[in-house]
Amino acid sequence: MSKVLVTGIGIISPLGFSINENREALKNGVCALNSLAFTQSKYASLLPFGEVKVSNEDLRQKHSISDRGVTRTTLLALDAFKQAVADAQLNANDLENARTAFINGTTVGGMCASDFLYQDANFSEVGSEYLNSYDLGSVALFIQKKFGIKGITNTFNTACSSSANAIMYGARLLQHGLAERVIVGGVDSLAKFTINGFNSLNILSNEICRPFDVARKGLNLGEGAAFLVLEKEENCRHKKVYAEVSGYANTNDAFHPSSLSDEGEGPYLAMTKALKVAKINAEQVSFVNTHGTGTENNDEAESRAMLRVFGNVPPFASTKSNIGHTLGAAGAIEATFCLLNILHQEVYPALHFDTPIETTQLIPVLKYRKAEINHVMSNSFGFGGNCSSLVFSKI
């Protein structure tokens, strides 16, 4: 079966507006968690957030978007999508080719406009410009229409594993001959809807999150977007290649709507099955970009699962200590960070860590360093027990 290779990447995150800006911030241990500037919320100055420091107006101007109904979620996606397409040197004909697929992952979608839609529904007699943008598929549909994409277009909403599943699905489309190239990834924006929702679950920390630390108090919400261009190996001659998508798996913990089982059964199965697809042993994994939300349940369950899978756990860290939990975008953003690990043969430090969890005693990478990186695993575990693991391998 043909190898699936990454030939283009694009990202916009709280760490920066390009892949180079993100890498420099990761190397230097930058924490982009702070108060909100562009998202309205009563928690704006009370809780830390990973916000992309650009206004909707600036994004609209940058991408020549005049339609007021185009939401922040779509604007962030558009930015990362255009970066990835340019990086892979795809032209308009490539995008319009029926063999080009586009798969997006998101949880927020147009719900970031809930306030405006609600206000229009109550006070406007002519409808709302936000109505067409409200559903989850609106982001992919906007990009599909704007670039004339005629191939398979789909949206994944599997909570925090959404864009990881988009990447996995895209790889499978290629391997089954249903597409020649696939643009995969995800996006989410900060919004009152999700801030209030997560706050009601009592899992938002009023301090900067501390993944895998015994004193962790919860997660910080973030936003951003990232997309990868995937192509079959035989179509990548003379093209720049970042890495191979060598392994992937999606399982379900089937334990609780918002918690993992104590032993991390779903994460364990996702990691072991991803290794099997990649045809490598656990000992060959050079680094793990963990889900690492900073919540009491996730970090201990993921730690237990890693101990079961690896025994001697390889170097690991959670980049949510840099940018917070970007929900449906997390799988794609963190996949991009994994590609940087491989491309530059380096690992980035976990931030805000002090003392390991008593029952597992796992300590993440604490300093930036160069390292031999051949295989990187990226974990994304969503509500409802929807657990996904990806493996990226050096070419």
C-alpha positions in Angstrom: 0.0 0.0 0.0 1.3 3.5 -0.9 2.7 5.7 1.8 0.7 8.8 2.7 3.0 11.8 2.8 2.6 15.4 4.2 3.5 17.9 1.5 2.1 21.1 2.9 1.2 22.6 6.3 -0.5 25.8 7.4 -1.2 27.0 10.9 -2.5 30.0 12.9 -2.4 29.7 16.6 -1.9 31.8 19.8 1.8 31.3 19.2 1.9 32.9 15.8 0.5 33.3 12.3 2.9 31.0 10.4 4.7 27.7 10.9 8.0 29.5 11.5 6.5 31.8 14.2 5.0 28.7 15.9 8.3 26.8 15.9 10.3 29.7 17.3 7.7 30.2 20.1 7.8 26.4 20.9 11.6 26.4 21.0 11.7 29.4 23.4 9.0 28.0 25.7 6.5 30.8 25.0 3.2 30.6 26.9 0.5 32.3 25.0 -2.2 31.9 27.8 -3.5 35.3 28.9 -6.6 37.5 29.1 -9.0 37.8 26.1 -8.8 40.8 23.8 -11.0 39.9 20.9 -13.6 37.6 22.4 -16.4 38.9 24.6 -17.0 37.1 27.9 -17.5 37.9 31.5 -14.5 35.6 32.1 -12.2 37.6 29.8 -10.0 38.9 32.6 -10.8 36.2 35.1 -9.5 33.1 33.3 -6.4 32.4 31.1 -7.1 31.7 27.4 -5.1 30.8 24.3 -6.4 33.5 22.0 -5.1 34.3 18.5 -4.2 37.9 18.8 -5.9 39.2 15.7 -9.4 40.8 15.3 -12.1 39.5 13.0 -11.9 42.8 11.0 -8.2 42.3 10.4 -8.8 38.7 9.2 -11.6 39.9 6.9 -9.3 42.6 5.4 -6.4 40.1 5.0 -8.5 37.7 3.1 -10.9 40.2 1.4 -14.0 38.9 3.0 -16.9 41.4 3.1 -19.7 39.0 4.2 -20.5 39.8 7.8 -22.0 36.4 8.3 -18.6 34.7 7.9 -17.6 33.8 11.4 -14.3 33.9 13.2 -14.1 30.1 13.0 -14.2 30.2 9.2 -11.8 33.1 9.0 -9.2 31.2 11.1 -9.7 28.1 8.9 -9.3 30.2 5.7 -6.0 31.6 6.9 -4.5 28.2 7.7 -6.0 26.5 4.6 -4.4 29.1 2.3 -1.0 28.6 4.0 -1.1 24.8 3.5 -2.2 25.1 -0.1 0.6 27.6 -0.9 3.1 25.5 1.0 2.2 22.4 -1.1 2.3 24.5 -4.3 -1.2 23.6 -5.2 -2.8 25.8 -7.9 -6.5 26.6 -8.7 -6.7 23.6 -11.1 -5.5 21.3 -8.4 -8.1 22.5 -5.9 -10.9 22.3 -8.5 -9.9 18.8 -9.5 -12.5 16.2 -8.5 -9.7 14.1 -7.1 -8.9 16.7 -4.5 -10.7 16.1 -1.2 -11.2 18.5 1.8 -11.8 17.2 5.3 -12.3 19.6 8.2 -12.7 18.9 11.9 -14.5 21.4 14.3 -16.6 21.5 17.4 -17.5 25.2 17.6 -18.2 25.9 13.9 -20.6 28.8 13.6 -21.7 28.5 17.2 -19.2 31.3 17.9 -22.0 33.5 16.5 -24.7 32.3 18.9 -25.1 35.6 20.5 -25.6 37.5 17.3 -28.0 34.9 15.9 -30.0 34.9 19.1 -30.2 38.7 19.0 -31.3 38.8 15.4 -33.9 36.1 16.0 -35.5 38.3 18.7 -35.1 41.7 17.3 -34.8 41.5 13.5 -37.6 41.0 11.1 -35.4 40.2 8.1 -33.6 37.2 9.4 -29.9 36.9 10.3 -26.7 37.0 8.2 -25.3 34.4 10.7 -27.9 31.8 10.0 -26.1 30.1 7.2 -22.9 30.0 9.1 -24.3 28.4 12.3 -24.0 24.7 11.6 -20.7 22.8 11.9 -20.5 22.1 8.2 -20.5 25.8 7.3 -16.7 26.2 7.6 -16.0 23.4 5.0 -18.8 24.5 2.8 -17.5 28.1 2.7 -14.0 26.9 1.7 -15.4 24.4 -0.7 -17.3 27.1 -2.5 -14.6 29.7 -2.4 -12.0 27.5 -4.0 -14.3 25.4 -6.2 -13.4 22.1 -4.6 -15.3 19.4 -6.4 -13.9 16.3 -4.6 -15.1 14.7 -1.4 -15.8 17.3 1.3 -16.7 16.3 4.9 -16.7 17.6 8.4 -15.9 15.7 11.6 -17.3 16.6 15.0 -16.0 14.1 17.4 -15.2 16.7 20.1 -11.4 17.0 20.8 -10.4 14.3 18.4 -12.2 15.9 15.4 -9.2 17.1 13.4 -7.2 14.0 14.3 -10.0 11.9 12.8 -10.1 14.2 9.8 -6.4 13.4 9.2 -7.0 9.7 9.6 -10.0 9.8 7.3 -8.0 11.7 4.7 -5.2 9.2 4.8 -7.7 6.4 4.3 -9.3 8.2 1.3 -5.8 8.2 -0.4 -5.0 4.6 0.4 -8.4 3.4 -0.9 -7.9 5.3 -4.2 -10.8 7.7 -3.5 -8.7 10.9 -3.9 -5.3 12.0 -5.3 -4.7 14.6 -2.7 -6.5 15.6 0.5 -6.4 18.8 2.6 -7.1 17.8 6.1 -7.2 19.6 9.5 -9.4 21.5 11.8 -10.4 24.8 13.4 -12.1 26.2 16.4 -12.5 29.6 17.8 -13.2 30.9 21.3 -16.8 31.8 22.0 -19.2 32.5 24.8 -21.0 29.2 24.0 -18.0 27.0 24.7 -16.5 29.1 27.5 -19.7 28.9 29.4 -20.2 25.3 28.6 -16.8 24.2 29.8 -17.1 26.4 32.9 -20.4 24.6 33.8 -18.4 21.3 33.8 -16.0 22.8 36.4 -12.9 21.9 34.4 -11.6 25.4 33.6 -8.6 26.4 35.6 -8.4 30.0 37.0 -4.6 29.5 36.7 -2.4 28.7 33.7 -2.8 24.9 33.1 -0.2 22.5 34.3 -0.5 19.2 32.3 0.7 16.1 34.2 1.5 18.1 37.4 0.1 16.8 40.7 -1.3 20.3 41.4 -3.1 20.6 38.0 -6.5 22.4 38.4 -8.0 22.1 34.9 -7.7 23.2 31.3 -7.5 26.6 29.6 -9.5 27.0 26.4 -7.7 28.1 23.2 -8.4 28.6 19.5 -6.6 28.2 16.2 -6.5 26.3 12.9 -4.1 24.0 11.1 -4.3 22.1 7.8 -2.1 19.5 6.2 -1.9 18.5 2.5 -1.6 14.7 2.2 -0.6 13.0 -1.0 0.4 9.5 -2.1 4.2 8.8 -2.3 4.1 8.2 -6.1 2.7 11.6 -6.6 5.3 13.4 -4.5 8.4 13.0 -6.7 10.4 16.3 -6.6 8.1 17.7 -3.9 9.0 18.8 -0.4 7.9 16.2 2.1 7.6 16.7 5.8 6.8 13.2 7.0 4.7 10.1 6.5 1.3 9.5 8.1 2.3 6.0 9.0 -0.2 5.0 11.7 -3.6 6.0 13.1 -6.5 4.5 15.1 -9.8 5.6 16.6 -11.4 3.8 19.5 -14.0 4.5 22.1 -13.5 4.4 25.9 -17.3 3.9 26.3 -17.0 4.9 29.9 -18.5 8.3 30.6 -19.8 11.3 28.5 -16.9 13.5 29.6 -14.3 11.3 31.4 -11.9 8.5 30.6 -11.8 5.2 32.5 -9.3 5.1 35.3 -7.0 2.8 33.3 -7.4 4.8 30.1 -8.8 1.9 28.1 -9.7 4.0 25.1 -6.3 5.8 24.9 -4.5 2.4 25.4 -6.4 0.9 22.5 -5.9 3.9 20.2 -2.2 4.0 20.8 -1.6 0.2 20.4 -3.7 0.1 17.3 -2.0 3.1 15.8 1.4 1.4 16.4 0.1 -1.7 14.7 -1.0 0.2 11.6 2.4 2.0 11.5 4.1 -1.5 11.8 6.4 -0.3 14.5 7.1 -1.4 18.1 6.4 0.9 21.1 10.2 1.1 21.7 10.6 2.8 18.3 8.5 5.9 19.2 10.8 8.8 19.8 8.3 11.3 21.3 4.7 11.5 22.3 2.7 14.7 21.9 0.1 13.9 24.6 -3.5 15.0 24.8 -2.4 16.4 28.2 -5.3 18.7 29.0 -4.3 19.5 32.6 -7.5 18.0 34.0 -7.4 15.6 36.9 -9.0 12.8 35.0 -7.3 13.0 31.6 -3.7 13.3 32.7 -3.8 10.4 35.1 -5.8 8.2 32.7 -3.4 9.0 29.8 -0.4 8.4 32.0 -1.7 5.0 33.0 -2.4 4.2 29.4 1.1 5.2 28.3 2.6 3.1 31.0 0.6 0.1 29.7 1.6 0.7 26.1 5.3 1.6 26.5 6.4 0.4 29.9 9.4 2.7 29.7 7.5 5.8 28.5 9.4 7.8 25.8 9.9 11.6 26.0 6.5 13.3 26.0 5.0 16.7 26.6 1.7 18.5 26.1 1.7 21.7 24.0 -1.6 22.7 25.7 0.7 24.3 28.2 1.6 26.8 25.5 -1.7 27.5 23.8 -4.5 25.8 25.8 -7.0 23.3 24.5 -8.1 24.3 21.0 -10.8 21.6 21.0 -11.6 20.4 17.5 -8.4 22.0 16.1 -6.2 20.4 18.7 -5.5 17.2 16.7 -4.3 19.2 13.6 -2.4 21.9 15.5 -0.6 19.3 17.5 0.0 17.2 14.4 1.7 20.2 12.9 3.9 20.5 16.0 4.8 16.8 15.5 5.9 17.5 12.0 8.2 20.2 13.3 9.7 17.6 15.8 10.6 15.4 12.8 11.6 18.1 10.3 14.0 19.8 12.7 14.9 16.8 14.9 14.0 18.5 18.2 11.6 18.4 21.1 9.8 21.2 22.8 9.4 21.6 26.5 6.3 21.2 28.6 5.6 24.4 30.6 4.5 25.0 34.2 5.4 21.5 35.4 6.8 21.0 38.9 5.8 17.7 40.6 4.7 14.4 38.9 1.4 12.7 39.6 1.9 10.5 42.7 0.5 7.3 41.2 2.4 7.4 37.9 5.5 9.5 38.5 5.8 10.5 34.8 7.9 13.6 34.0 7.5 15.4 30.7 10.3 17.0 28.7 11.3 20.2 30.5 13.9 21.7 28.3 14.2 22.3 24.5 16.7 20.0 23.0 17.8 18.4 19.8 17.0 14.7 19.5 16.9 11.8 17.0 13.2 11.8 16.0 12.0 8.9 13.8 8.4 8.3 14.9 6.2 10.7 16.8 2.8 9.8 18.3 0.1 12.5 18.7 -2.9 11.8 21.0 -6.3 13.4 20.9 -9.0 12.2 23.2 -12.5 13.6 23.0 -15.7 13.7 25.0 -17.8 10.6 24.7 -14.6 8.6 24.9 -13.7 9.2 21.3 -10.0 8.5 21.3 -7.6 8.9 18.4 -3.8 8.4 18.0 -1.7 9.3 15.0 1.8 8.3 14.1 4.1 10.4 11.9 7.4 9.0 10.7 10.6 10.4 9.2 11.1 9.7 5.5 
